[in-house]
Amino acid sequence: MHKDQEFLEYVVKSLVDSPEDVKVDRKVDEMGVLMTLEVNPVDMGKIIGRQGNTAKAIRTLLRVVGMKFNARVNLKINEPVGAANNMATSSASRSVDQAMEDLKQI
């Protein structure tokens, strides 16, 4: 296993509640190294962080590790299947429910 992949696995497994579900795929092409990360859907918020700050920090650290080995390292975080749709639907239905409650009070 490569140092950048070991580093990413160590950091992510330290952050999540389900470290056994962490999967890191590493591919090298003419653009550099692409690391693809998959975690348990429940842990996705811990990896992304508020306003994406945790993900940005992980990407920055990976680039630093890559510079040590003269490689350009990028990180792709795979979104769990259906996660975006579920979040959008639940927040939309909450908004509709809140609007209905507001109307009842008028």
Biopython code that builds the backbone (N, CA, C, O; Angstrom):
import numpy as np
from Bio.PDB.StructureBuilder import StructureBuilder

atoms = [
    (1, "MET", "N", (0.850, -1.184, 0.000)),
    (1, "MET", "CA", (0.000, 0.000, 0.000)),
    (1, "MET", "C", (0.895, 1.246, 0.000)),
    (1, "MET", "O", (1.952, 1.267, 0.630)),
    (2, "HIS", "N", (0.456, 2.265, -0.708)),
    (2, "HIS", "CA", (1.211, 3.504, -0.823)),
    (2, "HIS", "C", (0.995, 4.388, 0.403)),
    (2, "HIS", "O", (-0.025, 4.294, 1.086)),
    (3, "LYS", "N", (1.975, 5.242, 0.664)),
    (3, "LYS", "CA", (1.925, 6.113, 1.856)),
    (3, "LYS", "C", (0.708, 7.037, 1.846)),
    (3, "LYS", "O", (0.084, 7.248, 2.886)),
    (4, "ASP", "N", (0.366, 7.591, 0.676)),
    (4, "ASP", "CA", (-0.787, 8.493, 0.620)),
    (4, "ASP", "C", (-2.088, 7.762, 0.926)),
    (4, "ASP", "O", (-2.977, 8.312, 1.577)),
    (5, "GLN", "N", (-2.197, 6.523, 0.455)),
    (5, "GLN", "CA", (-3.392, 5.726, 0.724)),
    (5, "GLN", "C", (-3.456, 5.336, 2.205)),
    (5, "GLN", "O", (-4.526, 5.373, 2.812)),
    (6, "GLU", "N", (-2.317, 4.965, 2.779)),
    (6, "GLU", "CA", (-2.267, 4.643, 4.214)),
    (6, "GLU", "C", (-2.676, 5.840, 5.052)),
    (6, "GLU", "O", (-3.434, 5.713, 6.014)),
    (7, "PHE", "N", (-2.163, 7.013, 4.672)),
    (7, "PHE", "CA", (-2.479, 8.239, 5.395)),
    (7, "PHE", "C", (-3.980, 8.534, 5.352)),
    (7, "PHE", "O", (-4.591, 8.818, 6.382)),
    (8, "LEU", "N", (-4.566, 8.464, 4.159)),
    (8, "LEU", "CA", (-5.994, 8.738, 4.015)),
    (8, "LEU", "C", (-6.833, 7.762, 4.833)),
    (8, "LEU", "O", (-7.767, 8.170, 5.523)),
    (9, "GLU", "N", (-6.506, 6.486, 4.757)),
    (9, "GLU", "CA", (-7.254, 5.493, 5.531)),
    (9, "GLU", "C", (-7.138, 5.759, 7.029)),
    (9, "GLU", "O", (-8.129, 5.660, 7.753)),
    (10, "TYR", "N", (-5.960, 6.090, 7.490)),
    (10, "TYR", "CA", (-5.751, 6.358, 8.912)),
    (10, "TYR", "C", (-6.601, 7.537, 9.379)),
    (10, "TYR", "O", (-7.283, 7.452, 10.400)),
    (11, "VAL", "N", (-6.555, 8.640, 8.625)),
    (11, "VAL", "CA", (-7.298, 9.845, 9.005)),
    (11, "VAL", "C", (-8.803, 9.576, 9.002)),
    (11, "VAL", "O", (-9.498, 9.900, 9.965)),
    (12, "VAL", "N", (-9.297, 8.987, 7.926)),
    (12, "VAL", "CA", (-10.740, 8.768, 7.796)),
    (12, "VAL", "C", (-11.234, 7.775, 8.839)),
    (12, "VAL", "O", (-12.272, 8.004, 9.461)),
    (13, "LYS", "N", (-10.515, 6.683, 9.040)),
    (13, "LYS", "CA", (-10.941, 5.686, 10.033)),
    (13, "LYS", "C", (-10.940, 6.272, 11.441)),
    (13, "LYS", "O", (-11.697, 5.823, 12.301)),
    (14, "SER", "N", (-10.099, 7.264, 11.678)),
    (14, "SER", "CA", (-10.076, 7.930, 12.984)),
    (14, "SER", "C", (-11.293, 8.823, 13.185)),
    (14, "SER", "O", (-11.680, 9.085, 14.324)),
    (15, "LEU", "N", (-11.898, 9.292, 12.106)),
    (15, "LEU", "CA", (-13.027, 10.219, 12.186)),
    (15, "LEU", "C", (-14.393, 9.546, 12.246)),
    (15, "LEU", "O", (-15.326, 10.094, 12.833)),
    (16, "VAL", "N", (-14.522, 8.371, 11.651)),
    (16, "VAL", "CA", (-15.843, 7.758, 11.481)),
    (16, "VAL", "C", (-16.192, 6.780, 12.599)),
    (16, "VAL", "O", (-15.328, 6.328, 13.350)),
    (17, "ASP", "N", (-17.497, 6.466, 12.686)),
    (17, "ASP", "CA", (-17.972, 5.473, 13.656)),
    (17, "ASP", "C", (-17.877, 4.048, 13.118)),
    (17, "ASP", "O", (-17.851, 3.094, 13.894)),
    (18, "SER", "N", (-17.826, 3.898, 11.795)),
    (18, "SER", "CA", (-17.759, 2.568, 11.170)),
    (18, "SER", "C", (-16.492, 2.447, 10.331)),
    (18, "SER", "O", (-16.562, 2.465, 9.102)),
    (19, "PRO", "N", (-15.326, 2.322, 10.983)),
    (19, "PRO", "CA", (-14.072, 2.263, 10.217)),
    (19, "PRO", "C", (-13.983, 1.048, 9.294)),
    (19, "PRO", "O", (-13.251, 1.069, 8.305)),
    (20, "GLU", "N", (-14.722, 0.000, 9.614)),
    (20, "GLU", "CA", (-14.688, -1.207, 8.773)),
    (20, "GLU", "C", (-15.328, -0.963, 7.405)),
    (20, "GLU", "O", (-15.089, -1.732, 6.474)),
    (21, "ASP", "N", (-16.138, 0.095, 7.266)),
    (21, "ASP", "CA", (-16.803, 0.411, 5.998)),
    (21, "ASP", "C", (-15.997, 1.367, 5.115)),
    (21, "ASP", "O", (-16.432, 1.699, 4.012)),
    (22, "VAL", "N", (-14.837, 1.811, 5.583)),
    (22, "VAL", "CA", (-14.009, 2.746, 4.813)),
    (22, "VAL", "C", (-13.301, 1.986, 3.696)),
    (22, "VAL", "O", (-12.632, 0.979, 3.931)),
    (23, "LYS", "N", (-13.466, 2.497, 2.464)),
    (23, "LYS", "CA", (-12.802, 1.900, 1.310)),
    (23, "LYS", "C", (-12.097, 3.014, 0.541)),
    (23, "LYS", "O", (-12.692, 4.047, 0.233)),
    (24, "VAL", "N", (-10.828, 2.787, 0.240)),
    (24, "VAL", "CA", (-10.040, 3.758, -0.517)),
    (24, "VAL", "C", (-9.503, 3.075, -1.760)),
    (24, "VAL", "O", (-8.856, 2.031, -1.684)),
    (25, "ASP", "N", (-9.782, 3.684, -2.913)),
    (25, "ASP", "CA", (-9.280, 3.184, -4.186)),
    (25, "ASP", "C", (-8.263, 4.195, -4.703)),
    (25, "ASP", "O", (-8.500, 5.401, -4.637)),
    (26, "ARG", "N", (-7.146, 3.721, -5.212)),
    (26, "ARG", "CA", (-6.079, 4.605, -5.690)),
    (26, "ARG", "C", (-5.782, 4.295, -7.147)),
    (26, "ARG", "O", (-5.501, 3.153, -7.509)),
    (27, "LYS", "N", (-5.848, 5.340, -7.986)),
    (27, "LYS", "CA", (-5.545, 5.182, -9.405)),
    (27, "LYS", "C", (-4.549, 6.259, -9.820)),
    (27, "LYS", "O", (-4.623, 7.401, -9.367)),
    (28, "VAL", "N", (-3.627, 5.880, -10.679)),
    (28, "VAL", "CA", (-2.612, 6.804, -11.176)),
    (28, "VAL", "C", (-2.796, 6.942, -12.685)),
    (28, "VAL", "O", (-2.928, 5.948, -13.399)),
    (29, "ASP", "N", (-2.802, 8.202, -13.165)),
    (29, "ASP", "CA", (-2.840, 8.459, -14.603)),
    (29, "ASP", "C", (-1.950, 9.655, -14.910)),
    (29, "ASP", "O", (-1.171, 10.087, -14.060)),
    (30, "GLU", "N", (-2.062, 10.191, -16.119)),
    (30, "GLU", "CA", (-1.187, 11.306, -16.507)),
    (30, "GLU", "C", (-1.448, 12.577, -15.708)),
    (30, "GLU", "O", (-0.591, 13.459, -15.658)),
    (31, "MET", "N", (-2.620, 12.683, -15.082)),
    (31, "MET", "CA", (-2.965, 13.864, -14.281)),
    (31, "MET", "C", (-2.437, 13.758, -12.849)),
    (31, "MET", "O", (-2.377, 14.765, -12.143)),
    (32, "GLY", "N", (-2.060, 12.578, -12.415)),
    (32, "GLY", "CA", (-1.575, 12.379, -11.050)),
    (32, "GLY", "C", (-2.280, 11.209, -10.392)),
    (32, "GLY", "O", (-2.638, 10.233, -11.052)),
    (33, "VAL", "N", (-2.475, 11.314, -9.089)),
    (33, "VAL", "CA", (-3.081, 10.239, -8.302)),
    (33, "VAL", "C", (-4.512, 10.658, -7.950)),
    (33, "VAL", "O", (-4.751, 11.769, -7.475)),
    (34, "LEU", "N", (-5.452, 9.747, -8.192)),
    (34, "LEU", "CA", (-6.833, 9.982, -7.800)),
    (34, "LEU", "C", (-7.199, 8.972, -6.723)),
    (34, "LEU", "O", (-7.184, 7.762, -6.952)),
    (35, "MET", "N", (-7.530, 9.493, -5.541)),
    (35, "MET", "CA", (-7.968, 8.650, -4.439)),
    (35, "MET", "C", (-9.490, 8.763, -4.371)),
    (35, "MET", "O", (-10.034, 9.866, -4.320)),
    (36, "THR", "N", (-10.167, 7.629, -4.370)),
    (36, "THR", "CA", (-11.624, 7.617, -4.265)),
    (36, "THR", "C", (-11.993, 7.019, -2.924)),
    (36, "THR", "O", (-11.561, 5.919, -2.579)),
    (37, "LEU", "N", (-12.803, 7.758, -2.167)),
    (37, "LEU", "CA", (-13.157, 7.372, -0.805)),
    (37, "LEU", "C", (-14.625, 7.000, -0.717)),
    (37, "LEU", "O", (-15.488, 7.708, -1.235)),
    (38, "GLU", "N", (-14.903, 5.883, -0.058)),
    (38, "GLU", "CA", (-16.271, 5.475, 0.242)),
    (38, "GLU", "C", (-16.358, 5.208, 1.736)),
    (38, "GLU", "O", (-15.500, 4.539, 2.313)),
    (39, "VAL", "N", (-17.419, 5.747, 2.360)),
    (39, "VAL", "CA", (-17.660, 5.508, 3.784)),
    (39, "VAL", "C", (-19.114, 5.119, 3.976)),
    (39, "VAL", "O", (-19.926, 5.245, 3.060)),
    (40, "ASN", "N", (-19.434, 4.652, 5.161)),
    (40, "ASN", "CA", (-20.811, 4.350, 5.526)),
    (40, "ASN", "C", (-21.630, 5.633, 5.386)),
    (40, "ASN", "O", (-21.169, 6.697, 5.797)),
    (41, "PRO", "N", (-22.841, 5.555, 4.811)),
    (41, "PRO", "CA", (-23.658, 6.770, 4.641)),
    (41, "PRO", "C", (-23.882, 7.549, 5.939)),
    (41, "PRO", "O", (-24.007, 8.773, 5.909)),
    (42, "VAL", "N", (-23.934, 6.857, 7.067)),
    (42, "VAL", "CA", (-24.129, 7.524, 8.358)),
    (42, "VAL", "C", (-22.929, 8.413, 8.697)),
    (42, "VAL", "O", (-23.083, 9.428, 9.374)),
    (43, "ASP", "N", (-21.748, 8.039, 8.233)),
    (43, "ASP", "CA", (-20.515, 8.775, 8.539)),
    (43, "ASP", "C", (-20.191, 9.887, 7.549)),
    (43, "ASP", "O", (-19.212, 10.610, 7.734)),
    (44, "MET", "N", (-20.994, 10.034, 6.508)),
    (44, "MET", "CA", (-20.683, 11.008, 5.462)),
    (44, "MET", "C", (-20.548, 12.430, 6.023)),
    (44, "MET", "O", (-19.655, 13.168, 5.609)),
    (45, "GLY", "N", (-21.405, 12.813, 6.940)),
    (45, "GLY", "CA", (-21.341, 14.157, 7.520)),
    (45, "GLY", "C", (-20.050, 14.415, 8.262)),
    (45, "GLY", "O", (-19.555, 15.542, 8.269)),
    (46, "LYS", "N", (-19.496, 13.390, 8.887)),
    (46, "LYS", "CA", (-18.240, 13.547, 9.619)),
    (46, "LYS", "C", (-17.082, 13.793, 8.659)),
    (46, "LYS", "O", (-16.144, 14.520, 8.987)),
    (47, "ILE", "N", (-17.144, 13.192, 7.483)),
    (47, "ILE", "CA", (-16.070, 13.352, 6.504)),
    (47, "ILE", "C", (-16.185, 14.694, 5.785)),
    (47, "ILE", "O", (-15.174, 15.343, 5.519)),
    (48, "ILE", "N", (-17.402, 15.110, 5.470)),
    (48, "ILE", "CA", (-17.603, 16.379, 4.771)),
    (48, "ILE", "C", (-17.377, 17.547, 5.728)),
    (48, "ILE", "O", (-16.655, 18.486, 5.393)),
    (49, "GLY", "N", (-17.984, 17.499, 6.914)),
    (49, "GLY", "CA", (-17.843, 18.571, 7.894)),
    (49, "GLY", "C", (-18.722, 19.761, 7.562)),
    (49, "GLY", "O", (-19.379, 19.793, 6.522)),
    (50, "ARG", "N", (-18.729, 20.735, 8.451)),
    (50, "ARG", "CA", (-19.529, 21.945, 8.219)),
    (50, "ARG", "C", (-18.986, 22.704, 7.025)),
    (50, "ARG", "O", (-17.798, 23.019, 6.950)),
    (51, "GLN", "N", (-19.878, 22.988, 6.097)),
    (51, "GLN", "CA", (-19.539, 23.719, 4.869)),
    (51, "GLN", "C", (-18.372, 23.074, 4.130)),
    (51, "GLN", "O", (-17.653, 23.752, 3.397)),
    (52, "GLY", "N", (-18.181, 21.780, 4.315)),
    (52, "GLY", "CA", (-17.127, 21.061, 3.604)),
    (52, "GLY", "C", (-15.737, 21.276, 4.156)),
    (52, "GLY", "O", (-14.753, 20.927, 3.504)),
    (53, "ASN", "N", (-15.634, 21.849, 5.356)),
    (53, "ASN", "CA", (-14.313, 22.180, 5.899)),
    (53, "ASN", "C", (-13.449, 20.963, 6.188)),
    (53, "ASN", "O", (-12.240, 20.998, 5.958)),
    (54, "THR", "N", (-14.045, 19.889, 6.688)),
    (54, "THR", "CA", (-13.255, 18.688, 6.979)),
    (54, "THR", "C", (-12.726, 18.076, 5.683)),
    (54, "THR", "O", (-11.563, 17.679, 5.608)),
    (55, "ALA", "N", (-13.582, 18.002, 4.667)),
    (55, "ALA", "CA", (-13.151, 17.456, 3.374)),
    (55, "ALA", "C", (-12.039, 18.311, 2.770)),
    (55, "ALA", "O", (-11.082, 17.775, 2.211)),
    (56, "LYS", "N", (-12.157, 19.633, 2.878)),
    (56, "LYS", "CA", (-11.112, 20.526, 2.364)),
    (56, "LYS", "C", (-9.794, 20.286, 3.091)),
    (56, "LYS", "O", (-8.733, 20.249, 2.469)),
    (57, "ALA", "N", (-9.864, 20.125, 4.402)),
    (57, "ALA", "CA", (-8.647, 19.893, 5.184)),
    (57, "ALA", "C", (-7.989, 18.569, 4.802)),
    (57, "ALA", "O", (-6.768, 18.494, 4.669)),
    (58, "ILE", "N", (-8.794, 17.534, 4.628)),
    (58, "ILE", "CA", (-8.252, 16.222, 4.229)),
    (58, "ILE", "C", (-7.583, 16.339, 2.859)),
    (58, "ILE", "O", (-6.497, 15.799, 2.648)),
    (59, "ARG", "N", (-8.230, 17.043, 1.932)),
    (59, "ARG", "CA", (-7.651, 17.219, 0.595)),
    (59, "ARG", "C", (-6.325, 17.981, 0.663)),
    (59, "ARG", "O", (-5.366, 17.632, -0.025)),
    (60, "THR", "N", (-6.277, 19.016, 1.492)),
    (60, "THR", "CA", (-5.045, 19.793, 1.638)),
    (60, "THR", "C", (-3.919, 18.921, 2.185)),
    (60, "THR", "O", (-2.799, 18.950, 1.674)),
    (61, "LEU", "N", (-4.219, 18.148, 3.222)),
    (61, "LEU", "CA", (-3.201, 17.268, 3.797)),
    (61, "LEU", "C", (-2.728, 16.215, 2.799)),
    (61, "LEU", "O", (-1.543, 15.883, 2.755)),
    (62, "LEU", "N", (-3.659, 15.689, 1.995)),
    (62, "LEU", "CA", (-3.277, 14.705, 0.978)),
    (62, "LEU", "C", (-2.347, 15.329, -0.059)),
    (62, "LEU", "O", (-1.405, 14.682, -0.517)),
    (63, "ARG", "N", (-2.606, 16.566, -0.426)),
    (63, "ARG", "CA", (-1.723, 17.241, -1.386)),
    (63, "ARG", "C", (-0.325, 17.422, -0.812)),
    (63, "ARG", "O", (0.669, 17.286, -1.527)),
    (64, "VAL", "N", (-0.249, 17.731, 0.489)),
    (64, "VAL", "CA", (1.049, 17.882, 1.145)),
    (64, "VAL", "C", (1.800, 16.550, 1.148)),
    (64, "VAL", "O", (2.995, 16.503, 0.859)),
    (65, "VAL", "N", (1.094, 15.476, 1.475)),
    (65, "VAL", "CA", (1.710, 14.146, 1.455)),
    (65, "VAL", "C", (2.176, 13.827, 0.035)),
    (65, "VAL", "O", (3.265, 13.288, -0.158)),
    (66, "GLY", "N", (1.353, 14.161, -0.952)),
    (66, "GLY", "CA", (1.716, 13.916, -2.346)),
    (66, "GLY", "C", (2.948, 14.684, -2.767)),
    (66, "GLY", "O", (3.787, 14.156, -3.497)),
    (67, "MET", "N", (3.075, 15.945, -2.311)),
    (67, "MET", "CA", (4.256, 16.757, -2.664)),
    (67, "MET", "C", (5.537, 16.108, -2.175)),
    (67, "MET", "O", (6.579, 16.201, -2.825)),
    (68, "LYS", "N", (5.456, 15.455, -1.036)),
    (68, "LYS", "CA", (6.645, 14.788, -0.483)),
    (68, "LYS", "C", (7.154, 13.711, -1.440)),
    (68, "LYS", "O", (8.351, 13.431, -1.502)),
    (69, "PHE", "N", (6.211, 13.106, -2.191)),
    (69, "PHE", "CA", (6.580, 12.035, -3.120)),
    (69, "PHE", "C", (6.477, 12.491, -4.581)),
    (69, "PHE", "O", (6.397, 11.669, -5.494)),
    (70, "ASN", "N", (6.481, 13.825, -4.788)),
    (70, "ASN", "CA", (6.413, 14.401, -6.133)),
    (70, "ASN", "C", (5.217, 13.897, -6.938)),
    (70, "ASN", "O", (5.346, 13.571, -8.118)),
    (71, "ALA", "N", (4.064, 13.836, -6.295)),
    (71, "ALA", "CA", (2.851, 13.389, -6.967)),
    (71, "ALA", "C", (1.728, 14.383, -6.679)),
    (71, "ALA", "O", (1.654, 14.957, -5.592)),
    (72, "ARG", "N", (0.870, 14.572, -7.655)),
    (72, "ARG", "CA", (-0.307, 15.409, -7.464)),
    (72, "ARG", "C", (-1.448, 14.491, -7.052)),
    (72, "ARG", "O", (-1.865, 13.622, -7.818)),
    (73, "VAL", "N", (-1.949, 14.687, -5.841)),
    (73, "VAL", "CA", (-2.976, 13.798, -5.289)),
    (73, "VAL", "C", (-4.300, 14.549, -5.189)),
    (73, "VAL", "O", (-4.366, 15.651, -4.645)),
    (74, "ASN", "N", (-5.348, 13.933, -5.723)),
    (74, "ASN", "CA", (-6.705, 14.473, -5.633)),
    (74, "ASN", "C", (-7.597, 13.466, -4.936)),
    (74, "ASN", "O", (-7.365, 12.259, -5.007)),
    (75, "LEU", "N", (-8.630, 13.975, -4.257)),
    (75, "LEU", "CA", (-9.547, 13.120, -3.517)),
    (75, "LEU", "C", (-10.959, 13.288, -4.045)),
    (75, "LEU", "O", (-11.464, 14.403, -4.175)),
    (76, "LYS", "N", (-11.587, 12.161, -4.346)),
    (76, "LYS", "CA", (-12.994, 12.136, -4.722)),
    (76, "LYS", "C", (-13.733, 11.371, -3.630)),
    (76, "LYS", "O", (-13.371, 10.244, -3.293)),
    (77, "ILE", "N", (-14.779, 12.001, -3.080)),
    (77, "ILE", "CA", (-15.571, 11.346, -2.049)),
    (77, "ILE", "C", (-16.868, 10.877, -2.693)),
    (77, "ILE", "O", (-17.691, 11.689, -3.115)),
    (78, "ASN", "N", (-17.044, 9.562, -2.764)),
    (78, "ASN", "CA", (-18.258, 9.011, -3.369)),
    (78, "ASN", "C", (-19.452, 9.231, -2.467)),
    (78, "ASN", "O", (-19.419, 8.911, -1.279)),
    (79, "GLU", "N", (-20.504, 9.780, -3.043)),
    (79, "GLU", "CA", (-21.737, 10.015, -2.303)),
    (79, "GLU", "C", (-22.540, 8.720, -2.278)),
    (79, "GLU", "O", (-22.665, 8.052, -3.304)),
    (80, "PRO", "N", (-23.091, 8.357, -1.109)),
    (80, "PRO", "CA", (-23.898, 7.136, -1.050)),
    (80, "PRO", "C", (-25.091, 7.232, -1.998)),
    (80, "PRO", "O", (-25.627, 8.316, -2.227)),
    (81, "VAL", "N", (-25.497, 6.098, -2.543)),
    (81, "VAL", "CA", (-26.611, 6.051, -3.491)),
    (81, "VAL", "C", (-27.874, 6.600, -2.842)),
    (81, "VAL", "O", (-28.275, 6.153, -1.768)),
    (82, "GLY", "N", (-28.496, 7.567, -3.500)),
    (82, "GLY", "CA", (-29.760, 8.120, -3.025)),
    (82, "GLY", "C", (-29.635, 9.135, -1.908)),
    (82, "GLY", "O", (-30.657, 9.621, -1.424)),
    (83, "ALA", "N", (-28.441, 9.476, -1.477)),
    (83, "ALA", "CA", (-28.283, 10.378, -0.331)),
    (83, "ALA", "C", (-28.755, 11.784, -0.658)),
    (83, "ALA", "O", (-29.448, 12.401, 0.151)),
    (84, "ALA", "N", (-28.401, 12.299, -1.811)),
    (84, "ALA", "CA", (-28.800, 13.669, -2.163)),
    (84, "ALA", "C", (-30.312, 13.771, -2.288)),
    (84, "ALA", "O", (-30.915, 14.750, -1.847)),
    (85, "ASN", "N", (-30.917, 12.759, -2.889)),
    (85, "ASN", "CA", (-32.372, 12.783, -3.044)),
    (85, "ASN", "C", (-33.074, 12.719, -1.701)),
    (85, "ASN", "O", (-34.063, 13.420, -1.485)),
    (86, "ASN", "N", (-32.580, 11.897, -0.805)),
    (86, "ASN", "CA", (-33.206, 11.768, 0.521)),
    (86, "ASN", "C", (-33.120, 13.070, 1.299)),
    (86, "ASN", "O", (-34.096, 13.479, 1.927)),
    (87, "MET", "N", (-31.959, 13.731, 1.268)),
    (87, "MET", "CA", (-31.789, 14.972, 2.017)),
    (87, "MET", "C", (-32.668, 16.070, 1.436)),
    (87, "MET", "O", (-33.292, 16.828, 2.178)),
    (88, "ALA", "N", (-32.717, 16.155, 0.106)),
    (88, "ALA", "CA", (-33.522, 17.201, -0.527)),
    (88, "ALA", "C", (-35.001, 16.983, -0.229)),
    (88, "ALA", "O", (-35.727, 17.934, 0.061)),
    (89, "THR", "N", (-35.440, 15.740, -0.300)),
    (89, "THR", "CA", (-36.841, 15.440, -0.053)),
    (89, "THR", "C", (-37.212, 15.733, 1.391)),
    (89, "THR", "O", (-38.256, 16.331, 1.653)),
    (90, "SER", "N", (-36.370, 15.317, 2.332)),
    (90, "SER", "CA", (-36.711, 15.513, 3.732)),
    (90, "SER", "C", (-36.722, 16.989, 4.104)),
    (90, "SER", "O", (-37.582, 17.412, 4.877)),
    (91, "SER", "N", (-35.789, 17.792, 3.576)),
    (91, "SER", "CA", (-35.792, 19.212, 3.903)),
    (91, "SER", "C", (-36.967, 19.910, 3.221)),
    (91, "SER", "O", (-37.536, 20.848, 3.780)),
    (92, "ALA", "N", (-37.334, 19.466, 2.025)),
    (92, "ALA", "CA", (-38.477, 20.065, 1.336)),
    (92, "ALA", "C", (-39.772, 19.751, 2.073)),
    (92, "ALA", "O", (-40.626, 20.625, 2.224)),
    (93, "SER", "N", (-39.924, 18.517, 2.531)),
    (93, "SER", "CA", (-41.160, 18.175, 3.237)),
    (93, "SER", "C", (-41.219, 18.883, 4.587)),
    (93, "SER", "O", (-42.304, 19.243, 5.042)),
    (94, "ARG", "N", (-40.080, 19.086, 5.232)),
    (94, "ARG", "CA", (-40.072, 19.846, 6.471)),
    (94, "ARG", "C", (-40.506, 21.284, 6.210)),
    (94, "ARG", "O", (-41.233, 21.869, 7.012)),
    (95, "SER", "N", (-40.066, 21.850, 5.098)),
    (95, "SER", "CA", (-40.435, 23.213, 4.752)),
    (95, "SER", "C", (-41.931, 23.321, 4.505)),
    (95, "SER", "O", (-42.562, 24.283, 4.944)),
    (96, "VAL", "N", (-42.507, 22.345, 3.805)),
    (96, "VAL", "CA", (-43.942, 22.344, 3.535)),
    (96, "VAL", "C", (-44.715, 22.193, 4.837)),
    (96, "VAL", "O", (-45.700, 22.897, 5.060)),
    (97, "ASP", "N", (-44.275, 21.281, 5.698)),
    (97, "ASP", "CA", (-44.941, 21.083, 6.990)),
    (97, "ASP", "C", (-44.902, 22.360, 7.821)),
    (97, "ASP", "O", (-45.896, 22.734, 8.442)),
    (98, "GLN", "N", (-43.755, 23.025, 7.828)),
    (98, "GLN", "CA", (-43.624, 24.269, 8.589)),
    (98, "GLN", "C", (-44.539, 25.344, 8.018)),
    (98, "GLN", "O", (-45.169, 26.090, 8.768)),
    (99, "ALA", "N", (-44.614, 25.426, 6.688)),
    (99, "ALA", "CA", (-45.484, 26.417, 6.049)),
    (99, "ALA", "C", (-46.949, 26.157, 6.410)),
    (99, "ALA", "O", (-47.709, 27.093, 6.660)),
    (100, "MET", "N", (-47.332, 24.889, 6.434)),
    (100, "MET", "CA", (-48.718, 24.547, 6.789)),
    (100, "MET", "C", (-49.014, 24.941, 8.233)),
    (100, "MET", "O", (-50.092, 25.457, 8.531)),
    (101, "GLU", "N", (-48.064, 24.700, 9.122)),
    (101, "GLU", "CA", (-48.242, 25.086, 10.527)),
    (101, "GLU", "C", (-48.355, 26.602, 10.658)),
    (101, "GLU", "O", (-49.171, 27.103, 11.432)),
    (102, "ASP", "N", (-47.546, 27.319, 9.913)),
    (102, "ASP", "CA", (-47.605, 28.785, 9.939)),
    (102, "ASP", "C", (-48.959, 29.292, 9.451)),
    (102, "ASP", "O", (-49.509, 30.245, 10.004)),
    (103, "LEU", "N", (-49.489, 28.653, 8.416)),
    (103, "LEU", "CA", (-50.792, 29.052, 7.873)),
    (103, "LEU", "C", (-51.927, 28.790, 8.873)),
    (103, "LEU", "O", (-52.870, 29.576, 8.973)),
    (104, "LYS", "N", (-51.827, 27.696, 9.600)),
    (104, "LYS", "CA", (-52.858, 27.346, 10.588)),
    (104, "LYS", "C", (-52.927, 28.393, 11.704)),
    (104, "LYS", "O", (-53.987, 28.618, 12.288)),
    (105, "GLN", "N", (-51.793, 29.025, 11.993)),
    (105, "GLN", "CA", (-51.739, 29.988, 13.093)),
    (105, "GLN", "C", (-52.301, 31.342, 12.688)),
    (105, "GLN", "O", (-52.537, 32.185, 13.554)),
    (106, "ILE", "N", (-52.518, 31.573, 11.426)),
    (106, "ILE", "CA", (-53.020, 32.875, 10.964)),
    (106, "ILE", "C", (-54.519, 32.987, 11.168)),
    (106, "ILE", "O", (-55.112, 34.013, 10.837)),
]
sb = StructureBuilder()
sb.init_structure("model")
sb.init_model(0)
sb.init_chain("A")
sb.init_seg("    ")
for serial, (resi, resn, name, xyz) in enumerate(atoms, 1):
    if name == "N":
        sb.init_residue(resn, " ", resi, " ")
    sb.init_atom(name, np.array(xyz, "f"), 0.0, 1.0, " ", f" {name:<3s}", serial, name[0])
structure = sb.get_structure()
